């Protein structure tokens, strides 16, 4: 499995710090943000920006979710989104089991609070 991390809310106070720490540790890091204007800060830190104006459709970044070893929700509790992310992580684990590769392996899903500081 890849050594990649998908950070949802990568431009926030918590998300950016976590994304930078994983990148410095050698992980490939994808950072989900809602606007192109936040991409520059991510690119400066070698974090690959993923732009989604809405978090309602997880299918738009399903390939990244599926390939990531770690999924970090750094935007805080949002009932619909948080539930959908957890559900996606569970489904990804089941798919990996069906493939016969590392049957015990599912992505690590980490939920944090979220504090937005960037404008």
C-alpha positions as CSV (number, residue, x, y, z in Angstrom):
1,X,0.0,0.0,0.0
2,X,1.1,3.5,-0.7
3,X,2.6,5.8,1.9
4,X,0.2,8.6,1.2
5,X,-1.9,10.8,3.5
6,X,-5.2,12.6,2.5
7,X,-5.8,15.6,4.8
8,X,-9.3,17.1,4.6
9,X,-9.0,20.7,5.6
10,X,-5.3,21.0,4.8
11,X,-5.3,24.8,4.9
12,X,-6.6,25.1,8.5
13,X,-4.6,25.6,11.7
14,X,-4.6,21.9,12.5
15,X,-4.8,20.5,9.0
16,X,-1.8,22.4,7.7
17,X,0.4,21.5,10.6
18,X,-0.5,17.9,10.3
19,X,0.0,17.9,6.5
20,X,3.4,19.5,6.8
21,X,4.5,17.0,9.5
22,X,3.5,14.0,7.4
23,X,5.3,15.5,4.3
24,X,8.4,16.1,6.4
25,X,8.2,12.5,7.5
26,X,8.4,11.4,3.8
27,X,4.7,10.7,3.0
28,X,3.1,11.8,-0.2
29,X,0.4,14.2,1.1
30,X,-2.8,15.3,-0.6
31,X,-4.5,18.3,0.9
32,X,-8.2,18.9,0.4
33,X,-9.2,22.5,0.3
34,X,-12.3,24.4,-0.9
35,X,-10.7,27.0,-3.0
36,X,-7.8,27.5,-5.5
37,X,-6.5,30.4,-3.3
38,X,-5.3,28.0,-0.7
39,X,-3.2,25.9,-3.1
40,X,-0.1,28.1,-3.0
41,X,0.6,27.5,0.7
42,X,0.2,23.7,0.1
43,X,2.5,23.7,-3.0
44,X,5.2,25.6,-1.0
45,X,5.2,22.7,1.4
46,X,5.2,20.0,-1.3
47,X,1.6,19.1,-0.5
48,X,-0.5,18.2,-3.5
49,X,-3.7,20.3,-3.4
50,X,-7.0,18.7,-4.1
51,X,-9.7,21.4,-4.7
52,X,-13.4,20.7,-4.0
53,X,-15.8,23.5,-3.8
54,X,-18.2,21.2,-2.0
55,X,-17.5,18.2,0.2
56,X,-20.9,16.7,-0.6
57,X,-19.6,14.4,-3.4
58,X,-16.8,12.2,-2.1
59,X,-16.7,10.4,-5.5
60,X,-14.8,13.4,-7.0
61,X,-11.7,12.4,-5.0
62,X,-12.4,8.7,-4.6
63,X,-9.1,7.6,-6.3
64,X,-7.1,9.5,-3.7
65,X,-9.2,8.1,-0.8
66,X,-8.7,4.6,-2.1
67,X,-5.0,4.9,-2.5
68,X,-4.2,6.7,0.8
69,X,-2.8,4.9,3.8
70,X,-4.1,7.5,6.2
71,X,-7.2,9.7,6.0
72,X,-7.3,12.7,8.3
73,X,-10.4,14.8,8.9
74,X,-9.2,18.1,10.1
75,X,-12.3,20.2,9.6
76,X,-14.2,19.3,12.7
77,X,-17.4,17.5,13.1
78,X,-19.8,18.0,10.3
79,X,-22.5,15.3,10.6
80,X,-23.0,14.4,7.0
81,X,-19.3,14.8,5.9
82,X,-17.8,13.1,8.9
83,X,-20.1,10.1,8.6
84,X,-19.5,9.8,4.8
85,X,-15.7,9.9,5.3
86,X,-15.8,7.2,7.9
87,X,-18.1,5.1,5.8
88,X,-15.7,5.6,2.8
89,X,-12.7,4.4,4.9
90,X,-14.6,1.3,6.0
91,X,-15.7,0.6,2.3
92,X,-12.1,1.0,1.2
93,X,-10.9,-1.5,3.8
94,X,-13.5,-4.0,2.6
95,X,-12.4,-3.5,-1.0
96,X,-8.8,-4.1,-0.1
97,X,-9.8,-7.3,1.6
98,X,-11.7,-8.5,-1.4
99,X,-8.6,-8.0,-3.6
100,X,-6.8,-10.5,-1.4
101,X,-4.0,-8.0,-0.7
102,X,-3.2,-7.4,2.9
103,X,-6.6,-8.7,4.1
104,X,-6.1,-6.9,7.5
105,X,-5.3,-3.6,5.9
106,X,-7.7,-0.7,6.0
107,X,-6.8,3.0,5.9
108,X,-6.2,4.7,9.2
109,X,-8.9,7.2,9.7
110,X,-8.1,10.1,12.1
111,X,-10.7,12.6,13.2
112,X,-9.6,15.9,14.7
113,X,-11.3,19.1,15.5
114,X,-11.0,21.9,13.0
115,X,-9.9,25.5,13.5
116,X,-9.9,27.7,10.4
117,X,-7.4,30.5,10.4
118,X,-6.6,31.2,6.8
119,X,-8.5,33.7,4.7
